[in-house]
Amino acid sequence: MKTATALFCTVFLHLTFSGVAQTNMILSEEKIGDHISLEKLEALDSAIRGQEFSNINSVLLAREGQLLFERYYNGYSADSYHDTRSSTKSITGILIGLAIDMGFIPSEKESVTQYFDDKRPFQNPDPRKDEITIEDLLTMSSMMECDDDNQFSRGNEERMYLIEDYFQFFLDLPIRGYAGFATKPEDAPYGRSFSYCTAGTVLLGGILERSTGMPVDEFARKYLFDPLGIGEVRWQITPMGIPMTGGGLGLKSRDFLKLALLFENDGKWDGQQILSSEWVKKSTTPQAFVREFRGEKYDYGYLWWQQELGKDVKHFSYYMSGNGGSKVVVIPDLDLTVVITSTQFGSIDGHLQTLKILNEFILPAVKE
């Protein structure tokens, strides 16, 4: 994005996110007319209020740094905190990038077990455990038998929640095997075999604390939230007494939008390089193939999802995503950022309706 646009973005957000702007209010048609169709967005608002979509709590849309649409539903407001579940994972990825940028962690190629000598000996001992890297956890492709999408997996997150030491839970897992029908890493796109594993993202929180010497919440506040002007956040706390880096972080919708804009601007905010552009690129470049579903291909970067959006014209996007259907989306070629918070928990319908909102309402409203 051009420097002038980035500067305007910062100034605009400073004014509109100050807490004095009215909520449930769209900017004038004169201001948004060059960017987006107000009529189509009003149709979306009517569809949500008419219960065509369930449990949608907020929709925010910004283009070229301008906040063009902001609506809240079901009693939520600009001051409400949203539990967007696994969207937290993308924020954990940002924090790992900051720790690498600052030299606390040499690189994402570092072995994870070196940070947990106090947890040895591990159950299911195997020298290959020492080969698991931070990058493996960032891309959900470690060799541990850990799969949240498989109820029989030893590493399924529901089993982790039953015990006290989440770090030990992951480190004690056995090495994953590949049945004849399973795709091995060497046969997969990007050379990685994807397996969604919350426990691995939780372990990244331990690596953050042990490498920086700071609690995760303090590190996040000092190096990410304070520079973006994000105030109070609400971490869930694990039985170990540390913030949960695998999900559940409560933020306001505008705070999520700031994080999206940080990435849209290649890690810059208010004229400062908060996060290296190299880390933004790595995070948003496909690193692992997830699946094809209903004709759509899903890839994964460093704890960010990637997918082409749109019905007739496709646009590359990357986004945070969480159980319930919440998404924080960046569509680079349109200079578009979108926040949708949703609490349609425990059902794929939450994600399907969010994609419908993006594909059938928001993207058609954008004037290219």
N, C-alpha and C positions, 0 to 999 in steps of 0.2 A: 504494500500500500504506500502511496506517496506520503512524503513527510507532512505536507500541508493537511492532508486528510487525517493523518494520525494526530496532528496537533488539534484539529477541530474536534476529533473524537474525544480527546482528553478534556478539553474545555467544556464540551457539551455534556459529558457525563458528570463532570464536577457540578454543573448547574442542576441537572435533572435528577441526579442521584443524591442530592443533599438532604432529602427527607421532607422538603417543603413542596415538592411537586405533587399535584393531585393524582390520586390513583383512579382506576377504572375510567381513564380518560385518554382518548387518542388525540394526537396532534392535529392541527388544522389540515384540511384537504389541500390548501394552498401549499403547505410545506411538504407534504408527503407525495403530492401528485407526480413529481418527477421520478419518484422511486418505486411507488407501489400503488396498487388499486385499493382505495378505501372501501369500495363496494364489496370486493371479495373478502376483505377482512371482516367487514360487518356481517357478511354471510356466515363466516366462521364463528363469530361471536353468537349469532342467533342459533347456530347448530349446537354449540356447547350449552347455551342456556336452555335449549329445547331438549336436552338430554340425548341428542344423537350420539354424543360422546360422554362416557361415564367417568366421573372422578378426575376431571381435568381441573386443576386448581390455579394455574396461571399460564399465560402465553405472552412472551415478550419477543419483539422482533426489532433488530437494529440493522441499518444498512449504511455503509461508509461512516460508521460511528454515530449515526443519528438514531435515537430511540424513536421508532415510528409507531409502535403499537405496544400497549401494555394493558392487559386485562387480568382481573382476578375473579375467582368463582368460589362457591361453596364456603363463603365466610373468610376466605384468605384475603390478604392485603399486601402492600409493599413491605410491611413490617413483619410479615409471617415468615417463619422458618420452615424449610421443606426438607423432609427426609427422602432424598432421592436414591437411597440405598447404594448400589454399586457405582454410581457416578463418583463417589469418593475415591474409587480406584484411580481414576484419571488424575485426581488431585495428588494422590500418593506418587504417581509417576512424575508430576511436576516437582514435587519435593525432592525426589531422588535426583532429578536433573539439576536442581539448585545445589544439592550437596556435591555433585560432581563438578559443577561450574566453579564452586568455591574451594575445591581441592580436599574436601573432607573424605570423599571417596575417589580413588584414582580413576576409575572408569566403570562402566556397566559390565565389563568383561571380568570383573573380580569374582572370585569364588564366594558364595554366601556362607559356607560353613566356617570360614575363618573368623567370623564375627561371633561364633557361638561355641567356643571351646568349653565353656562352662556347662553346656548341655550334653557333652560327650560322657559316656559312650552312647551313640544312637542305637535304637532298636533297628533290626533289619540291617546290620552293618554291610556296607558295600563301598569300596573305594571310589566308585563313580559318583557318590554323593558329593565328594570334594570337587568334582568337576562342574557342578551346577553353578551357574553364574547369575548375577543380578539381572542380566539381560534375559535369561531364561524365565525368570519370574515376571519381568515386565511384559513379556510376550506370551505368557500362559503356555509355555512349552518346555517346562522342566521335565526331567526323566522320572520324577516322582509319580506314584500312582495316586493321582488326585484329580477328581472330576466331579464338580458340583452338579453336572447334568446327568450323572449316573448314580442312582440311589444305592447301588451296591458298592460303589467305590469306597475304599478305606479312607480316602482323603476328602470325602464329601463334607461340605462345611457344617452340615447339621450334626455330624459326629464331633466336630471340633467344639461346638458350642456346649457340649456336655461336660467338658473338662476344663481345668483351670489354666494350664500352661499351653497357650496356642502355638508358641514357638516350638516347644517340644513335640507337639502334635505333628507339625509338618516334618521336622527333622527325623522323626521316628518312622515315617512312612516307608514302605518298600519301594523298590525300583519298579517302574511300570513295565509290563510285558505287552507284546503286540500279537494278538491273535491273527490267524490267517486273513481275516476280513478287515483288519485294522491297517491304516496307512502309516507306514514307518516314516520317520523324519526325512530320510534320504529320498523317499519317493513323493514327498509332499512339496507343494509350491513354497518357495522361500526356504526350504530345507528344515522346516519345523513342523512338529505335530502338535496342533492346538488342543488344549484340554483346560477348560475353565476351572480355575483353582483359587478360591478366596484365601485359603490358608497361606498360599505363597505370597499374596499381597500383604497379608498380616505380617509375615516375616520381614517384608521390606520396612515396615515400621520399626522393627527391632534393629535392623541394619542402620536406619536413620539415627536412632537414639545412640547406638553404640559407636557409630562413626563420628557423629558431631558432638557428642557429649552433652546434648540438649534433649529435653523431652520433645516429642514430636509436635505437640501443640505450640510450644514456645518457639521452636524452629520455624514452624509454619507462620506463626504470627509475625515474627521478626523479618523474615525474608520473602514472604509472599503476601500475606493478608494486609499488613500495615502499608507496604508500598502501593497497594492497589486501593487503599482507603476502605478496606473491608473491616468492619468493627467486630462485634461479638459473633462468634461462631459456636456451634454446639456439637462437640465430639461425643460419641458414645465411648464408654470406657470398658475395657475388657476386664475379666477377673484378675488379670495380672496388674491392673491399675494403670494401664497405659492406653492412650487413644487408639481406637479401632480404625486401622488404615484400610480395611477391606470393605467398609460400607457404613452408612448411617450418619455421616457428617451433616449437620443441619446448617444450611445457609439460606439467605434471602434470594429471591429470584434475580434481583439486580446484581447480587454478588456473583452468581453463576454467569451472568452476562458479562461481567468484567473479566472473568477468567477466559471466556470465549474470545473476547476482544483482545486480550493479551496475546493469545495464540494467533489471531487473525493479523496482528501487528508484529508477528515474528519475535515475540517476547519483549516488546517495548511497551512502556507505559509512562506517560508524562515526561517524555524525552529521555527516559532512562532505560537501559537494557536490563530488565529484571531477570529474564531467563534467556540463555543463549539461543540464538536463532538455530544453531546446530541441533540443540535438543528438541526444539519445536519441530524441526524437519524430521528427525528420527522418530519422534513420537507419532507423527501424523503420516508417515510413510508405511505402507503395508510391510509387515514383518512376518506375519503368519496368516495362513488361510484358515478361516473358521468353518464356513459351510456355504452351500447354496440352498436357499429356501424360497420356495414359490417364485423361482426364476431370478432371484436376486443373489448376488455374490457378496459375502461378508468377509472382510479382512480385519486384521488387528495390528496395531502398531505397538507403541509403548504404553499400554493400558488405555488406548483410545481406539474406538471402533472406526472402520472405514466402509463406506458404501456409496454407490451412485444413487442419487435421488432424482425424482421427476418421472412423469409418465411418458411424454412424447420426447422431450429433450432431457438428456441425463446430465447431472452435475455431480462431480466428485465432492463428497462430504466426509468430515470426520467429526466424531461426537463422543461425549460422555453418555453413558446409558445405565439405567438402574431399574430394578424390579419395580413394577408399577407402571412402567411406560415413560418415566421421565427421561428427557433428552436435552443435552446442551450441544447445539449443532453449529458448526462453521462450514459454510459453503464458499470457498475462496474465490471462485471465478465470478460470483455475484456480489462479493463484499457483504455477505449476509451472515448474520448470527441470530440464532433462535434459541429461546429457552422455553421448554414445555415441562411443567411439573404435573405429575399425575400419581394417584394413589390407587390404581387398579391392580393391587398387589396379588401375587400368586397366580397370575394368568397371563398367557401370551397375548390375550386381547389388549392388554395395556400397551404393548409395543406396536401391535397392528394398528390400533387407532391413532397412535402418535404418528406413525408413518403415513396414515391416510390424511391426517391434518397437514403434514408437510407436503405430500404429493398432490393433494386435491384442492387445497386451500391456499397455503402459503406460497409455494413456488409459482402457481398460476397467477398470483397477485403481484409478483415481482415484474417490474418493467425493465427489460434488458437494454 
